[in-house]
Amino acid sequence: MKRVLVIFFVILVSSLLMITMTFCSKDDENDKKNKKVEQDYSEQTSTENDDTSDDESDDTSDDESDDTSDDESDDTSDDESDDNISYVPKIEEIEGTITNKRPLTYKKGNMGGVFNKSVVSDPQTWNASQFVDANSGDEISRFQTSLMNINYDTREWYVDLGDQSKGNAGPGYDLNMNDDGTMEIVIYLRNDIYWTDNTRMTADDWVFYWNEIKLNEEIGSNGYSTTIIEVDGEYKSIVAEKIDEFTFKYIFPKAVGNPELPLSDGVMPKHILEPILKSKGPEGIIQMWGIDTPVSELIGYGPWILESYTPGQNIIYKRNDEYFKKDDWDNSIPYLDKYIVNIVSDENSEMIRFQNKEISAVNFKNTEFNNMIEKAESEGYSVWNGGPTEGILFVTFNQNPNSDRMKGRPQLDWFRSKHFRQAINYMIDKEDLVLKVLNGLGEPDKGPLHPASPYFNPDNTFPNEYDPQEALRILEENFGMRDRDGNGILEDENGEELRFELLTAEGSDDFTSSLSIISSGCNAYGVKILPDTIDFSNLVQKLMANYDWESVIMGLSGGIWPASGANVWRSSANLHFWNPFQETPSTEWEADIDMIFDEAIIEPDFEVRKDLWDEMYSIVYEELPYILLYRPYSLMAIYDEWENVNWDTVEEIGGANAQFLYQR
C-alpha cells in the first residue's frame, strides 16, 4: 500500500535552497574535471523537498561564509553567473521596517536566555520519514538537521555535518563524473558528531537510512520521490554506499542538474531503526516516534534537545551542550539555554501573547501593519520586512476518480475540465484579496516560483485577470450552465446545480478571510460555494488518506527552484493533490508535465533547462490544476532585547539563526 509522503516544502522543501556551485580543486586534473561539472550541473531547489524546511536551509555562520574566499565565491558557473541573479528575497522597502543586510554577520553573543515563539497547531509526528505537515518538519529539524545546506551569500553548497577542510566541489564533498555516465557525490562526515544518547554518528547511519528507509516504497518515506531519476524511460534509484567509517557516497544513475537537492534531508539513527525494521517490518518504521512517544526516546544530533512536549501548550527545547558547532570566537552555540515553541489556538492569540511579552517575536497579519508600526517604539520592538513569502496559496479541486466522495458525481466531470477551472480562476478577484486580506501588502501570485528565482520568467506568469463575465461565458459554452429556475444558482444542461464545498484549515485569518471573500464573490455570479473550516490534522487526512473533499484552499512551501516540485508535479507523487499516486498519467497534459519535468532535472545546460521549465509552467497556466491566489510580504515583530536577528523569508527565526540569537 502506498503511503503518505511529504507535504508543504517540503520542501519544500519544503523549500528553498539556491546556488551556483563553486569548486575548490585539489589538483589541476580534478580542477578541470570539476569545472566542467560545475558548468554543466549547477542548479538548485527548495526543498521543499525538497524536503528542506527553512529551519534546515539557512545555517550560515560567519566562519562558514569566511571559508570561501572572494575568488571562490565569485566562481559561479557560466550558466548562472549573471550578477543580476539573486538568491535571497527581493525586498521592497517599507517605511518603518528593518530589512536583512547581506552578507550576514553575527555579533559575539551572551550565553543563556530563553526565546519564546508560537505556532498555531501541534506537530503530528516526530518521525522524520513520515511527517506530512510543515509544523512537524520544523520541529524535527531542530534536533535532526540537514546534511547539505546552502550559503545564500556565497551561493555555495556545503556539507553542514561534514569535514569542510575536504571536498573538490564544495566544503565537505566531492562531485565526480564516472565513465559509465553515472555521477557520485562523496560525503566527508565529521568524526565528532554524536547522537544525544552518546552514540557516535557514522557513515552507517546515512547509508542505512537512505537504502533501507528512504528507498523502501512500503515505508513511503516523505523523501521517496527525490531518490529516483528517469533514465531512458525507466525510473532508477540513487543509492548510498559506505567508503569508510566517516565517508560515504551517493551514486546517481545519471548526471543531474542539481545533485545536492535530494541530499538536503536529515537522518534517523541506524541503531534505533534497524532492530525495529527487522522485528516489525516497514509498518514498525511507519508507526515509530509518533506524537505520543516519550521525549526521552527521541534522539537527535542538532543544536537542540527536546526536553518536553505538552500537547496544546508548548514544546520546550534545551541547548545541546555536545553540539559540534562553534561561533567565530570558539564559543559553543546555541547561545540560548532554551527555545520554547508555544502552541496557540489562532493568530489573535499569538498577538495577545506578544503584546503581553509572553513570546519574543511574532509573524503578524498584514492587516495589523499600521497598528504594529505605530506602537513599535513605545512598546520596545522592531518590525522586520522579510520580503515576498516563498510559500504559495491556492485553490485546487479533487479530480481523483478513485475518491468515494467524487465517484459518479457531476462535480468530478466539472473539476476534471480545464474550462471549469479557468472559469473559476476568472471569477476570483486577486487584487481584491490582496487589498482586503493583506492590507495591500502583497501581490497576486505570478507563479509557483519566487520572483527571485533565476528561472522566473516575467513574460510567462500565472493568469490573474478578473473577468466574471468571461467565466459565465465559459461555463455556459462548455457545460450549458445558466440560472434556469431563477434561484440565483447556475445549473448545467442536466439541471444539476453548480455547487461544491470549499475547505480550508482553521487557525489562519488569511485563509479564512480568503475563503469568505472567494465564496461570496463566486456566489454573486451563481456559483454556489459551501465554505467550511476544519482543523489541520483532519484536513490532511481528507487530502492525503481518504480523499474525502471537493475543493480546498491550502498552501505549500513553494521556493526558488523548480526541481523542488517533484512531489507536486509528477502524476505519481503524493502532493499531486488533485489526483495523487497515479500509476500512469490520467491526462495528456499530466503526461507532458511528467516528461518535461524528468527531462529538465537532468538537463545540464541552464538556458535549455530554463526553456523546459517555461514549457512546463505554460502547461500549468493553461490547465490550472491549482488556482494561485496571492503572495504576501512577510512581516515580523521582535523585541529589541534580541540581537543577531538577521531575519527574512530565507533566514527564518527559529531556523539556523536561532543558534546565534542572544539577549542583550
C-alpha positions, 0 to 999 in steps of 0.5 A: 500500500502506498503511503503518505509522503511529504507535504508543504516544502517540503520542501519544500522543501519544503523549500528553498535552497539556491546556488551556483556551485563553486569548486575548490580543486585539489589538483589541476586534473580534478580542477578541470574535471570539476569545472566542467561539472560545475558548468554543466550541473549547477542548479538548485531547489527548495526543498521543499523537498525538497524536503528542506524546511527553512529551519534546515536551509539557512545555517550560515555562520560567519566562519562558514561564509569566511571559508570561501574566499572572494575568488571562490565565491565569485566562481559561479558557473557560466550558466548562472553567473549573471550578477543580476541573479539573486538568491535571497528575497527581493525586498521592497522597502517599507517605511518603518521596517528593518530589512536583512543586510547581506552578507550576514554577520553575527555579533559575539553573543551572551550565553543563556536566555530563553526565546519564546515563539508560537505556532498555531497547531501541534506537530503530528509526528516526530518521525522524520520519514513520515511527517506530512505537515510543515509544523512537524518538519520544523520541529524535527529539524531542530534536533535532526538537521540537514546534511547539505545546506546552502550559503545564500551569500556565497551561493555555495553548497556545503556539507553542514555535518561534514569535514569542510577542510575536504571536498573538490566541489564544495566544503565537505564533498566531492562531485565526480563524473564516472565513465559509465555516465553515472555521477557520485557525490562523496560525503566527508562526515565529521568524526565528532558528531554524536547522537544525544544518547552518546552514540557516535554518528557514522557513515552507517547511519546515512547509508542505512537510512537512505537504502533501507528507509528512504528507498523502501516504497512500503515505508513511503518515506516523505523523501521517496520521490527525490531518490529516483531519476528517469533514465531512458524511460525507466525510473532508477534509484540513487543509492548510498554506499559506505567508503569508510567509517566517516565517508560515504557516497551517493551514486546517481544513475545519471548526471543531474542538474542539481545533485545536492537537492535530494541530499538536503534531508536529515537522518534517523539513527541506524541503531534505533531503526534497524532492530525495529525494521527487522522485528516489525517490518516497514509498518514498525518504521511507519508507526515509530516516534509518533506524537505520543512517544516519550521525549526521552526516546527521541534522539537527535544530533542538532543544536537542540534537545527536546526536553518536553512536549505538552500537547496544546501548550508548548514544546520546550527545547534545551541547548545541546551542550555536545553540539559540534558547532562553534561561533567565530570566537570558539564559543559553543552555540546555541547561545540560548539555554532554551527555545520554547515553541508555544502552541496557540489556538489562532493568530489573535492569540499569538498577538495577545501573547506578544503584546503581553511579552509572553513570546519574543517575536511574532509573524503578524497579519498584514492587516495589523501593519499600521497598528504594529508600526505605530506602537513599535517604539513605545512598546520596545520592538522592531518590525522586520520586512522579510520580503515576498513569502516563498510559500504559495496559496491556492485553490485546487479541486479533487479530480481523483476518480478513485475518491468515494466522495467524487465517484459518479458525481457531476462535480468530478466531470466539472473539476476534471475540465480545464474550462471549469477551472479557468472559469473559476480562476476568472471569477476570483478577484486577486487584487481584491484579496490582496487589498482586503486580506493583506492590507495591500501588502502583497501581490497576486501570485505570478507563479509557483516560483519566487520572483527571485528565482533565476528561472522566473520568467516575467513574460510567462506568469500565472493568469490573474485577470478578473473577468466574471463575465468571461467565466459565465461565458465559459461555463455556459459554452462548455457545460450549458450552465445558466440560472434556469429556475431563477434561484440565483444558482447556475445549473448545467444542461442536466439541471444539476446545480453548480455547487461544491464545498470549499475547505480550508484549515482553521487557525489562519485569518488569511485563509479564512478571510480568503475563503469568505471573500472567494465564496461570496464573490463566486456566489454573486455570479451563481456559483454556489460555494459551501465554505467550511473550516476544519482543523489541520490534522483532519484536513490532511487526512481528507487530502492525503488518506481518504480523499474525502473533499471537493475543493480546498484552499491550502498552501505549500512551501513553494521556493526558488527552484523548480526541481523542488516540485517533484512531489507536486508535479509528477502524476505519481507523487503524493502532493499531486493533490488533485489526483495523487499516486497515479500509476500512469498519467490520467491526462495528456497534459499530466503526461507532458508535465511528467516528461518535461519535468524528468527531462529538465532535472537532468538537463545540464545546460541552464538556458535549455533547462530554463526553456523546459521549465517555461514549457512546463509552467505554460502547461500549468497556466493553461490547465490550472490544476491549482488556482494561485491566489496571492503572495504576501510580504512577510512581516515580523515583530521582535523585541529589541532585547534580541540581537543577531536577528538577521531575519527574512523569508530565507533566514527564518527565526527559529531556523539556523539563526536561532543558534546565534540569537542572544539577549542583550 
